[in-house]
């Protein structure tokens, strides 16, 4: 592969398959020159930073509690902080088709000390061990993102991590200069050289968060320092959510080791989907049809049939089943007849793993032991999802 290097003399150099030591010595090759576009390799630790994947759907209204809504891997944490609509928008700065929007529909004009709202992405501890926290060689972390809001002023973006006994919090200030305008922001978080990440690899070990607003329990500390006090989390309180129609919109989220923000690492939809499916797998979606196929099932006895679902990627942990329930909304199509039932039950450990799940009809149906059939949807609103979120 030909690598084009702008040398210190201003003359373009082309090296086929190698870079000479003279170029390295002269400063013709620098990280800034090589780490551009896709040539820099896999850098972005954020999953779904371009907000392409939305397995749960494109809009959820009347949100009052913490959880994951619409765009994958971006959660919302609420502590009695208004009502929100969360949506995937076809609106973004140049180079981005999608964004994630959190719109306030019922405001909290005067949050009490314990009330808060924020959006975040959580990571497994194993994915951030490369930062070297707890050692003198610990690395900086740079967070870059595009933001849009109706509010202007100083806001807080930060991080927290777990060791095996405490949470440690750190935040930085960024400024939204113009209302309703996409702006690119970059912050760098210095490492904690004293405390390391928690021991279990697959548990939540590191989180990046954007505060919407909150009370004094989160605002009385200082930026730019690690502490166990939550007052460091939202030092610059912009107060999104204190009025109806306040909103925060994000896209182009990049999280990378080091103190330099590199150009956004665009990844294919398929790659981002696979990364998201480690945490959430939308197996059957609502609206996919009244008889959407779930799996082949074997009639274990005269009342219950068992079937298996294999996940496309290994999930973070044995997931929980999320499903549409109601009177006779599912069916076992067996021996030319459809035996209807209300919901599925998923077996736990042993029968179900991080790789597959065993499910059976939750309520009794009349079948013949030893026969087989197909588990299917019986209602166009049916959905069957598997959740292993952090």
C-alpha positions as CSV (number, residue, x, y, z in Angstrom):
1,X,0.0,0.0,0.0
2,X,1.3,3.4,-0.9
3,X,1.6,5.9,2.1
4,X,1.7,9.5,1.2
5,X,3.7,11.6,3.7
6,X,4.1,15.4,3.6
7,X,7.7,15.8,4.6
8,X,9.2,18.8,6.4
9,X,10.5,20.1,3.0
10,X,7.0,20.3,1.7
11,X,7.7,17.6,-0.9
12,X,5.3,14.6,-1.0
13,X,7.0,11.3,-0.3
14,X,5.6,8.0,-1.4
15,X,6.8,4.8,0.4
16,X,5.5,1.5,-0.9
17,X,5.1,-0.9,2.0
18,X,7.5,0.8,4.4
19,X,8.6,4.1,5.9
20,X,12.2,4.9,6.0
21,X,14.2,5.7,9.2
22,X,15.2,9.0,7.7
23,X,11.6,10.1,7.6
24,X,11.1,9.1,11.2
25,X,14.2,11.0,12.3
26,X,13.4,14.1,10.3
27,X,9.9,14.3,11.8
28,X,8.2,13.7,8.4
29,X,6.1,11.0,10.0
30,X,4.0,12.1,13.0
31,X,1.0,10.7,14.7
32,X,-1.0,13.6,13.5
33,X,-0.2,12.8,9.9
34,X,-0.7,9.1,10.1
35,X,-3.8,9.1,12.4
36,X,-6.3,10.5,9.9
37,X,-9.4,8.9,8.6
38,X,-9.4,5.1,8.6
39,X,-5.6,4.8,8.3
40,X,-5.3,5.3,12.0
41,X,-6.9,1.9,12.7
42,X,-9.5,1.1,15.3
43,X,-9.5,4.0,17.8
44,X,-13.1,4.7,18.8
45,X,-14.1,2.9,22.0
46,X,-17.6,4.3,21.8
47,X,-20.2,1.9,20.3
48,X,-22.7,3.3,17.8
49,X,-21.2,6.8,18.0
50,X,-22.8,7.8,14.7
51,X,-26.2,6.7,16.2
52,X,-27.0,4.4,13.3
53,X,-28.4,1.4,15.2
54,X,-31.8,1.7,17.0
55,X,-33.0,-1.8,17.6
56,X,-35.7,-0.7,20.1
57,X,-37.3,1.6,17.6
58,X,-36.9,5.3,16.5
59,X,-38.9,7.1,19.2
60,X,-40.1,6.5,22.8
61,X,-42.3,9.1,24.6
62,X,-43.4,9.5,28.2
63,X,-39.9,8.5,29.5
64,X,-39.7,9.2,33.3
65,X,-37.3,6.4,34.5
66,X,-33.8,5.3,33.7
67,X,-33.2,2.9,30.9
68,X,-32.2,2.4,27.3
69,X,-34.5,3.9,24.7
70,X,-34.2,4.0,20.8
71,X,-30.5,4.4,19.8
72,X,-28.4,1.5,21.1
73,X,-25.8,1.8,23.8
74,X,-26.9,5.3,24.8
75,X,-28.8,5.2,28.1
76,X,-30.7,7.8,30.0
77,X,-30.5,8.1,33.8
78,X,-33.4,10.0,35.5
79,X,-33.9,10.7,39.2
80,X,-37.4,12.3,39.2
81,X,-36.3,14.7,36.5
82,X,-39.2,15.4,34.2
83,X,-40.7,13.6,31.3
84,X,-38.9,13.0,28.0
85,X,-39.2,11.8,24.4
86,X,-36.1,10.0,23.2
87,X,-35.7,9.7,19.5
88,X,-33.3,8.8,16.7
89,X,-33.3,11.8,14.3
90,X,-32.3,12.0,10.7
91,X,-30.5,15.2,11.5
92,X,-26.8,15.7,11.9
93,X,-23.8,17.8,10.9
94,X,-22.0,17.1,7.6
95,X,-20.9,13.5,7.5
96,X,-23.6,12.2,9.9
97,X,-27.2,11.1,8.9
98,X,-28.4,10.2,12.4
99,X,-28.4,11.7,15.9
100,X,-29.9,10.9,19.3
101,X,-32.3,13.5,20.8
102,X,-33.6,13.8,24.3
103,X,-36.6,16.2,24.4
104,X,-38.2,17.5,27.6
105,X,-42.0,17.3,27.5
106,X,-42.6,17.9,31.3
107,X,-40.1,20.1,33.0
108,X,-38.5,20.1,36.4
109,X,-38.1,23.9,36.9
110,X,-36.4,23.6,40.3
111,X,-34.6,20.3,40.9
112,X,-34.1,19.3,44.5
113,X,-30.7,18.3,45.7
114,X,-31.1,14.6,44.8
115,X,-32.8,15.0,41.4
116,X,-30.8,14.6,38.2
117,X,-30.9,13.8,34.5
118,X,-28.1,12.6,32.2
119,X,-27.3,10.5,29.2
120,X,-24.4,8.1,29.1
121,X,-22.6,5.1,27.5
122,X,-21.4,2.4,29.9
123,X,-18.5,0.0,29.1
124,X,-17.3,-3.3,30.4
125,X,-14.2,-3.0,32.6
126,X,-12.2,-5.2,30.1
127,X,-12.6,-2.6,27.4
128,X,-10.9,0.1,29.4
129,X,-8.0,-1.8,31.0
130,X,-5.7,-0.4,28.3
131,X,-5.9,3.0,30.1
132,X,-3.7,1.6,32.9
133,X,-5.6,3.3,35.7
134,X,-4.0,2.7,39.1
135,X,-0.4,3.0,37.6
136,X,2.0,5.8,36.9
137,X,1.6,4.9,33.2
138,X,-2.1,5.6,33.1
139,X,-3.3,7.3,29.9
140,X,-5.4,10.3,29.2
141,X,-8.9,9.8,27.7
142,X,-10.2,12.2,24.9
143,X,-13.9,12.5,24.3
144,X,-15.1,14.3,21.1
145,X,-18.7,14.7,20.0
146,X,-21.1,16.9,18.1
147,X,-23.8,18.6,20.2
148,X,-26.9,20.6,19.6
149,X,-29.3,22.2,22.1
150,X,-31.8,25.0,22.5
151,X,-29.8,26.0,25.6
152,X,-26.5,27.8,25.6
153,X,-23.8,28.1,28.2
154,X,-21.5,25.9,30.2
155,X,-22.3,22.2,30.5
156,X,-20.6,19.1,32.0
157,X,-19.3,16.0,30.3
158,X,-17.5,13.5,32.5
159,X,-16.7,10.0,33.4
160,X,-16.8,7.6,36.4
161,X,-15.4,4.2,37.0
162,X,-15.6,1.5,39.6
163,X,-12.9,-0.2,41.5
164,X,-13.8,-3.0,43.8
165,X,-15.0,-0.8,46.6
166,X,-15.8,2.8,45.4
167,X,-17.0,5.0,42.5
168,X,-14.7,7.7,41.3
169,X,-16.0,10.8,39.4
170,X,-14.5,13.3,37.1
171,X,-15.9,16.0,34.8
172,X,-14.9,18.7,32.3
173,X,-16.6,21.8,31.2
174,X,-17.7,22.4,27.6
175,X,-19.7,25.3,26.2
176,X,-22.7,25.4,23.9
177,X,-22.2,28.7,22.1
178,X,-25.2,28.9,19.7
179,X,-28.7,27.6,20.2
180,X,-30.1,25.0,17.7
181,X,-26.7,24.7,16.0
182,X,-24.4,21.7,15.6
183,X,-21.1,22.3,17.4
184,X,-18.1,20.0,17.7
185,X,-16.6,19.7,21.2
186,X,-13.4,18.0,22.6
187,X,-12.4,17.4,26.2
188,X,-9.5,15.4,27.6
189,X,-9.8,13.7,31.0
190,X,-6.6,13.1,33.0
191,X,-6.2,9.5,34.4
192,X,-6.5,8.3,37.9
193,X,-3.1,6.9,38.7
194,X,-4.1,5.6,42.2
195,X,-7.2,3.5,41.7
196,X,-7.6,0.7,39.1
197,X,-10.8,-0.6,37.4
198,X,-12.9,-3.3,39.1
199,X,-11.9,-6.9,38.8
200,X,-14.8,-8.6,36.9
201,X,-14.1,-8.1,33.2
202,X,-17.7,-8.2,32.0
203,X,-19.3,-5.8,34.5
204,X,-19.7,-2.1,34.2
205,X,-16.3,-0.6,34.8
206,X,-16.3,2.8,33.0
207,X,-19.0,5.2,32.0
208,X,-19.0,8.5,30.0
209,X,-21.8,10.8,30.8
210,X,-23.4,14.1,29.6
211,X,-25.4,15.8,32.3
212,X,-28.7,17.4,31.4
213,X,-29.3,19.0,34.8
214,X,-29.6,18.3,38.5
215,X,-29.6,19.5,42.0
216,X,-26.9,20.5,44.5
217,X,-25.8,17.0,45.2
218,X,-24.2,16.9,41.8
219,X,-23.1,20.6,41.3
220,X,-21.0,21.7,44.2
221,X,-17.6,20.2,43.4
222,X,-14.8,20.9,41.0
223,X,-14.0,20.0,37.4
224,X,-10.7,18.3,36.5
225,X,-10.2,16.1,39.5
226,X,-11.1,12.5,40.5
227,X,-13.1,12.1,43.7
228,X,-15.6,9.8,45.3
229,X,-17.9,12.8,45.7
230,X,-20.8,13.0,43.2
231,X,-20.6,16.8,43.4
232,X,-17.9,16.6,40.7
233,X,-20.3,15.3,38.1
234,X,-22.3,18.3,37.0
235,X,-20.2,21.3,38.1
236,X,-21.3,23.3,35.0
237,X,-25.0,22.9,35.2
238,X,-26.6,24.0,32.0
239,X,-30.1,23.0,33.2
240,X,-31.5,21.2,30.2
241,X,-34.9,20.0,31.3
242,X,-35.9,22.9,33.5
243,X,-38.3,24.1,30.7
244,X,-40.6,22.3,28.3
245,X,-39.0,21.7,24.8
246,X,-35.4,21.8,26.2
247,X,-33.4,19.2,24.4
248,X,-29.9,17.7,24.0
249,X,-28.9,16.1,20.7
250,X,-25.6,14.1,20.2
251,X,-23.8,12.4,17.3
252,X,-20.3,11.7,16.2
253,X,-19.3,10.5,19.7
254,X,-15.6,9.3,19.8
255,X,-13.8,8.1,22.9
256,X,-10.1,7.3,22.6
257,X,-7.0,6.8,24.6
258,X,-4.5,9.7,24.5
259,X,-4.7,13.5,24.6
260,X,-5.5,14.1,20.9
261,X,-8.9,13.9,19.2
262,X,-8.6,12.2,15.8
263,X,-11.2,12.4,13.0
264,X,-14.3,10.4,13.7
265,X,-13.9,6.7,12.9
266,X,-16.8,5.7,10.7
267,X,-17.7,2.1,10.9
268,X,-20.2,0.1,8.8
269,X,-23.7,-0.5,10.0
270,X,-23.1,-4.2,10.2
271,X,-20.1,-3.8,12.4
272,X,-21.9,-1.4,14.8
273,X,-25.0,-3.7,14.9
274,X,-22.9,-6.7,15.9
275,X,-21.2,-4.6,18.7
276,X,-24.7,-3.5,19.9
277,X,-26.0,-7.1,19.8
278,X,-23.6,-8.1,22.5
279,X,-25.8,-6.1,24.9
280,X,-29.2,-6.2,23.2
281,X,-30.6,-8.4,20.5
282,X,-33.9,-7.5,18.9
283,X,-34.8,-11.0,17.6
284,X,-38.5,-10.3,16.6
285,X,-39.6,-6.7,16.1
286,X,-43.1,-5.4,16.5
287,X,-44.8,-4.9,13.2
288,X,-42.8,-7.7,11.5
289,X,-46.0,-9.6,10.8
290,X,-48.7,-11.5,12.6
291,X,-47.0,-14.9,12.1
292,X,-43.4,-14.0,12.4
293,X,-41.3,-17.2,12.9
294,X,-39.6,-17.5,16.2
295,X,-38.1,-21.0,16.3
296,X,-38.9,-24.7,15.8
297,X,-40.3,-26.2,18.9
298,X,-40.6,-29.7,20.3
299,X,-43.7,-30.7,22.3
300,X,-42.1,-31.9,25.6
301,X,-45.4,-33.0,27.0
302,X,-49.1,-32.4,26.4
303,X,-49.0,-28.8,27.6
304,X,-45.6,-27.3,26.9
305,X,-43.2,-27.0,23.9
306,X,-39.6,-26.0,24.0
307,X,-37.5,-24.2,21.4
308,X,-34.1,-22.6,21.1
309,X,-32.9,-19.2,19.9
310,X,-29.2,-18.8,18.9
311,X,-27.7,-15.3,19.3
312,X,-25.8,-13.8,16.4
313,X,-22.9,-12.8,18.7
314,X,-21.9,-13.9,22.2
315,X,-23.8,-11.7,24.6
316,X,-22.2,-10.0,27.6
317,X,-24.1,-12.2,30.1
318,X,-27.1,-14.5,30.1
319,X,-29.8,-12.1,28.9
320,X,-33.3,-11.5,30.2
321,X,-36.2,-11.8,27.9
322,X,-38.2,-8.8,26.8
323,X,-41.5,-9.5,25.0
324,X,-44.9,-8.5,24.0
325,X,-47.5,-10.1,26.2
326,X,-51.3,-10.3,26.0
327,X,-54.2,-12.7,25.5
328,X,-53.3,-15.3,22.8
329,X,-50.6,-13.1,21.1
330,X,-48.2,-16.0,20.4
331,X,-48.9,-19.4,18.9
332,X,-47.5,-22.9,18.3
333,X,-48.4,-23.9,14.8
334,X,-48.5,-27.7,15.1
335,X,-50.3,-30.4,13.1
336,X,-52.2,-27.8,11.0
337,X,-53.6,-25.9,14.0
338,X,-52.5,-22.9,15.9
339,X,-52.5,-23.3,19.7
340,X,-52.4,-19.8,21.1
341,X,-50.8,-18.6,24.3
342,X,-49.9,-15.3,26.1
343,X,-46.2,-15.3,26.7
344,X,-42.9,-17.1,26.7
345,X,-40.7,-18.1,29.6
346,X,-36.9,-18.3,29.2
347,X,-34.9,-21.0,31.0
348,X,-32.0,-19.7,33.2
349,X,-28.4,-20.9,33.4
350,X,-27.6,-24.4,32.0
351,X,-30.4,-24.4,29.4
352,X,-29.7,-20.7,28.4
353,X,-26.2,-19.2,28.0
354,X,-24.5,-16.2,26.5
355,X,-24.8,-17.9,23.2
356,X,-28.3,-19.1,23.1
357,X,-31.6,-19.3,24.9
358,X,-34.2,-22.0,25.5
359,X,-37.8,-20.7,25.7
360,X,-41.2,-22.4,26.2
361,X,-44.9,-21.3,26.3
362,X,-45.7,-19.9,29.6
363,X,-49.4,-20.9,29.8
364,X,-50.9,-24.3,29.0
365,X,-51.9,-25.4,25.5
366,X,-53.2,-28.7,24.3
367,X,-50.6,-30.5,22.2
368,X,-49.3,-34.1,21.6
369,X,-46.0,-35.0,23.3
370,X,-43.2,-35.9,20.8
371,X,-44.6,-33.8,18.0
372,X,-42.9,-30.6,16.7
373,X,-44.1,-27.3,15.4
374,X,-43.2,-23.7,15.0
375,X,-43.4,-20.9,17.6
376,X,-44.8,-17.9,15.8
377,X,-46.2,-14.5,16.5
378,X,-50.0,-14.3,16.6
379,X,-50.3,-10.5,16.6
380,X,-48.6,-7.8,14.5
381,X,-47.5,-6.0,17.7
382,X,-45.4,-9.0,18.9
383,X,-41.7,-8.5,19.7
384,X,-39.1,-10.8,21.3
385,X,-35.9,-9.2,22.5
386,X,-32.9,-10.3,24.7
387,X,-31.3,-7.8,27.1
388,X,-27.8,-8.1,28.6
389,X,-27.2,-4.3,29.0
390,X,-24.8,-2.9,31.6
